[in-house]
Amino acid sequence: MKQVVQNYKSGELALLEVPEPACKPGGVLVRTVYSLISTGTEMMKVSEASMSLVGKAKARPDQVAKVMQSVATNGLSATYRKVTSKLDSYTPLGYSLCGIVEEVGDGITDVSVGDLVACAGNEHALHAELNWVPKNLYSRVPAGVDPRHAAFGTVGSIAMQGVRRGEPQIGEVALVIGLGLIGQLVVQLLSSSGVRVVGVDPDPERCKLAESLGALTCAHPASGIVDTAVDELTHGAGVDQTYLAAGGNTNDPVELAAKLSRDRGRVIDIGKCKLDLPWNAYYEKELDVRFSRSYGPGRYDPSYELEGRDYPIGQVRWTERRNLECVLDLIARDRLDVEPLITHVSDFSSAVSTYKSLNEGELKAVAVLFRYPDAVARTEPVVTSARVAVASRPAAALPAGQPVRLGFIGAGNYASSMLLPHLVERADVELKHVATTSALSGANARRKFGFAAASTDINDVLGDSSIDAVFVVTRHSSHAELTRRALLAGKAVFVEKPLALSASELQNVLDTIEESGNDRLQVGFNRRFAPLLHEARDQFGPRVGPATVRYLVNAGRLDHGSWYNQTDSEGSRFAGEGGHFIDTVSWLLDADPVSVYATGDLQVTLGYPDGSTAVITYAETGSSGFPKETLDVVADGKVLKFDDFVRASVYSRKKWASSRIPKGRDKGQAAEVNAFLDAVRTGGPMPISIESLAATTLATLAAQTSVANAAPVRIELPRKAGAPA
């Protein structure tokens, strides 16, 4: 594999071929997707390496002290050999990356092969194609987070730890000195915490960037603009806290902090800057000087970083790993925006030239990412998406007392057993016309359910202006086209799942909705209407944190002659009915999926915007004696257990359990039909939004794409025009 290294003696940078690391117990082997160059810390190291020995000594007096101690202990000759040997060795660069778990070591149970993780550590998150990362230095990336953004996890943790050391309070005023990468992140974290922020930096572009990310005023430190702003914001008292995020050998940041701080203000050193404290200024104001140690508690502790021994949360609330998780959560919830910080993305093969451009000042950047093309292709093989821009017309309510007039296209076994029985006895429904492929099936439907007319021509249904709504209950391959035609005919449409068998079919339906303005569409996802599932969700109550869902579908084998086996024309079995289970999970979580990862045995992992995950196991080889559908939801210290529409229970402070349903399994068809008819009758919104129908369909189709590419698939569904963000 290849890795970026530097010879500290000569300053040489190289992309070196080195052996791949082994996967040891207590950690994971991670293939890098993106790694982040720290334009502060790393570039300081690169710059120091190009200095003379005297320059290196001046830059690192701490190391000089160690050398002198070694001379006293071991003698000059031995020390010289030791120092020159160390200087003339390659050292690694990098400490913040995002990658894919390639192998899991013994003792690791919180991630699996294929998971996307953010990694930290200047010995473990290197600019290299593969890294072994111990348990406490990685965190799973929430669903929907761009891998480029997840690569900011470590530097975000440095900024986060600095802010925690400042103990900001809502309404306080903070000064950030230095608006490089860390400073920009500190500005955002403080602003999102309710703190008013001002910043200083000699670069006007960085000042503008910080203001766009939440700072009130930013300017050159010598301009006097920030001094005036602080005076106005604090009524002359001075800032409550100052964050030193600048580097260099000047003492100006420390002196400015003293000048603009209030009495007993806090000064937090995050960056590596000169700290020659002016005694009188700091003494007279009794300033509280604090240091922020890298990513947080656990840093430099081998038992934590290498052996995986966590600190009890009751004793240490925010450790390195918890800070990393917190940063990723903020990114996932759009509370921390790192996209504006990305100045340049370079292929990893160009790493050496990128470093040189940065060091020589040709490339001026806040943040630079290395892109590892082979790994990127594995995380982003396809972005499956659909355009949703519906300019819907208001739906008119039916005249009072008028029944809903229905037409059916298809009257096979499902329509005859699961839908029509809920319609035939209703006084508020009129079954007008049924169209079937054979004359005899149409005659049977007319006789059994009382349709006014029957035919074998679907145009008889679509062309009947008296029909208010059409049910499409045909084979899967015809659903999208019949739905499209019915919408163009101005009908409200109930189509059995699936809505479409390909992304292009789905897009045709969505384009038809946009073209016609008719968004009166429902797909037969009945499980979300099941009374027992509603009762269980109500008993579970509101959810605060992310949830974990496990859904086992014991589908069983198909009969040899089933038309479901006609995959060439009717799509895969999961494409046909997988939407049922995805929609159920999405309804339970009140969100639409943003990522899908599926394996060949049809274990489908869904990611949701708030970090919730759902694993749907679609099994064809199980026992027919076992229930078909079992579902567990875990969140906020509660567990919902649902057993095949027969019984349910919720475990929380008090356990709730349903009684056995005496009349069989109610999977929600009756309630589903009622909701559709109510929407048609009143002109109200359809029970499921178009956006959710599209997202569920895309996620169902993405499972096949994920299996084919052996990689996750992102779901992108732009918001409906005019919808709130």
Disulfide bonds with the S-S distance in Angstrom:
none
